[in-house]
């Protein structure tokens, strides 16, 4: 049974490299019930709203199975939120999700898969800076991207909630099919 392992929100805004900007990639699990609205998790923020957030990128999802792959590759633990995700899942191949696929999480929340994540240099700096040269290409090449979601029906969720695929549009491409590497 696919389930939600963690709901993650920004822990703190951090400086992003040498630019005079901040990033909200530092996400950590929250305790208890989380309220999800049209623009995503109520306690979360996006520092770069040109590239993150909005109705079509209200939530970002990453699978525990993909995180486990990267733990083995990088030789360290990558706890929920490490990838900047709002939702860490288990038992659902999120990279095989179809564009337009809809999920119910918990009793009420309904979401729709909109697009894959495109990794960026902020993500590379977060992962390890100079120690992870070529990270964007490496992450892209593995095709363990995770999808963004649009909120169809608002609700409250928490770790442990079941995830049910409620609609898979026939003939739609997967998020990997539409991905264009940077």
C-alpha positions as CSV (number, residue, x, y, z in Angstrom):
1,X,0.0,0.0,0.0
2,X,1.5,3.3,-1.0
3,X,1.7,5.8,1.9
4,X,3.0,9.1,2.9
5,X,6.2,8.8,5.0
6,X,6.6,12.5,5.9
7,X,5.2,16.0,5.2
8,X,8.0,18.5,5.0
9,X,8.1,22.3,5.3
10,X,10.8,24.9,5.2
11,X,13.1,24.7,8.2
12,X,14.9,28.0,7.6
13,X,15.8,30.2,4.6
14,X,19.5,30.0,3.8
15,X,21.9,32.0,1.7
16,X,22.2,30.5,-1.8
17,X,25.8,30.5,-2.9
18,X,27.5,33.7,-3.8
19,X,24.3,35.4,-5.0
20,X,22.6,37.9,-2.7
21,X,19.5,35.7,-2.5
22,X,18.1,33.0,-0.2
23,X,16.7,29.5,-0.8
24,X,13.9,27.6,0.9
25,X,15.3,24.2,0.0
26,X,16.0,23.3,3.6
27,X,12.8,21.3,4.4
28,X,12.3,19.1,7.4
29,X,9.4,16.8,8.5
30,X,6.6,18.4,10.5
31,X,4.7,16.7,13.3
32,X,1.0,16.0,13.2
33,X,-1.6,17.1,10.7
34,X,-0.7,19.5,7.8
35,X,-3.1,21.7,6.1
36,X,-2.9,21.7,2.3
37,X,-4.4,24.5,0.2
38,X,-4.4,25.4,-3.5
39,X,-0.8,26.8,-3.2
40,X,0.4,23.8,-1.2
41,X,1.4,23.3,2.4
42,X,0.3,26.2,4.6
43,X,3.5,26.3,6.7
44,X,5.8,26.2,3.6
45,X,7.4,29.0,1.5
46,X,9.3,29.3,-1.7
47,X,12.1,31.8,-1.9
48,X,12.3,31.7,-5.8
49,X,8.7,32.0,-6.9
50,X,9.7,32.4,-10.6
51,X,10.8,28.7,-10.6
52,X,9.0,27.2,-7.6
53,X,5.5,27.2,-6.2
54,X,2.3,28.4,-7.8
55,X,-0.8,26.3,-8.7
56,X,1.1,23.8,-10.9
57,X,4.0,23.3,-8.5
58,X,2.0,23.5,-5.2
59,X,3.7,20.4,-3.8
60,X,6.9,18.5,-4.7
61,X,7.1,14.7,-4.1
62,X,10.0,12.4,-3.7
63,X,10.0,8.7,-3.1
64,X,11.8,6.9,-0.3
65,X,13.0,4.3,-2.8
66,X,14.8,7.0,-4.8
67,X,16.2,8.5,-1.7
68,X,17.6,5.1,-0.7
69,X,19.3,4.9,-4.1
70,X,21.0,8.2,-3.5
71,X,21.9,7.3,0.1
72,X,23.9,4.3,-1.4
73,X,25.4,6.5,-4.1
74,X,26.4,9.4,-1.8
75,X,27.2,7.3,1.3
76,X,25.1,9.2,3.7
77,X,21.6,9.4,5.1
78,X,19.1,11.6,3.2
79,X,16.2,12.2,5.6
80,X,12.8,13.4,4.4
81,X,12.9,16.9,3.1
82,X,16.6,16.6,1.9
83,X,15.5,16.9,-1.8
84,X,13.4,20.0,-1.0
85,X,10.3,17.8,-1.2
86,X,7.1,18.5,0.6
87,X,6.0,14.9,0.6
88,X,8.2,11.8,1.0
89,X,6.3,8.7,-0.2
90,X,6.8,4.9,0.0
91,X,5.5,2.2,-2.3
92,X,4.6,4.4,-5.3
93,X,6.8,4.8,-8.3
94,X,6.4,8.5,-8.6
95,X,8.6,8.7,-11.7
96,X,6.2,6.5,-13.6
97,X,3.4,8.9,-12.8
98,X,1.5,10.1,-15.8
99,X,0.9,13.8,-16.5
100,X,-2.6,14.3,-15.3
101,X,-2.6,11.3,-13.0
102,X,-4.6,12.0,-9.8
103,X,-4.0,10.8,-6.3
104,X,-5.9,10.9,-3.0
105,X,-3.8,11.3,0.0
106,X,-5.5,10.5,3.3
107,X,-9.3,10.9,3.4
108,X,-9.7,14.1,1.5
109,X,-6.7,15.7,-0.3
110,X,-6.7,15.2,-4.1
111,X,-3.7,16.2,-6.2
112,X,-2.8,15.9,-9.9
113,X,0.7,15.3,-11.4
114,X,1.7,18.3,-13.5
115,X,5.4,18.0,-14.4
116,X,8.8,16.6,-13.4
117,X,11.3,18.5,-11.3
118,X,14.1,20.1,-13.2
119,X,17.2,20.1,-11.0
120,X,19.1,23.4,-10.7
121,X,22.4,24.8,-9.3
122,X,20.7,25.7,-6.0
123,X,19.9,22.0,-5.6
124,X,23.5,21.1,-6.5
125,X,24.9,23.6,-3.9
126,X,22.5,22.1,-1.3
127,X,23.6,18.6,-2.0
128,X,27.3,19.3,-1.6
129,X,28.7,22.2,-3.5
130,X,32.1,21.6,-4.8
131,X,32.0,18.0,-3.6
132,X,29.1,17.3,-6.0
133,X,30.3,18.8,-9.3
134,X,28.1,17.6,-12.1
135,X,25.3,17.0,-9.7
136,X,22.6,18.4,-12.0
137,X,23.6,16.1,-14.8
138,X,24.0,13.1,-12.5
139,X,20.6,13.6,-10.9
140,X,19.0,14.1,-14.4
141,X,20.7,11.1,-15.9
142,X,19.3,8.8,-13.2
143,X,15.8,10.0,-14.0
144,X,14.8,9.9,-10.3
145,X,13.3,13.3,-10.4
146,X,9.9,13.2,-8.6
147,X,6.8,15.1,-9.8
148,X,5.2,18.4,-8.9
149,X,1.5,18.3,-8.0
150,X,-1.5,20.6,-8.4
151,X,-4.0,20.6,-5.6
152,X,-7.5,19.6,-6.9
153,X,-9.2,19.2,-3.5
154,X,-7.8,20.8,-0.4
155,X,-7.4,18.7,2.8
156,X,-5.3,17.7,5.8
157,X,-2.7,15.0,5.7
158,X,-0.1,13.5,7.9
159,X,2.7,10.9,7.9
160,X,1.2,7.4,7.5
161,X,-1.7,8.4,5.3
162,X,-2.5,6.1,2.4
163,X,-2.0,7.2,-1.1
164,X,-4.4,6.0,-3.7
165,X,-4.1,6.5,-7.5
166,X,-7.7,7.6,-8.4
167,X,-7.2,8.4,-12.1
168,X,-4.6,7.6,-14.8
169,X,-5.3,9.3,-18.1
170,X,-5.0,6.8,-20.9
171,X,-2.2,7.6,-23.3
172,X,-0.7,10.3,-21.2
173,X,3.1,10.5,-21.0
174,X,5.0,9.9,-17.8
175,X,6.9,12.7,-16.1
176,X,10.1,11.1,-17.4
177,X,8.7,11.0,-21.0
178,X,8.3,14.8,-20.9
179,X,11.5,15.6,-19.0
180,X,14.1,17.8,-20.8
181,X,17.4,17.7,-19.1
182,X,19.0,21.1,-18.4
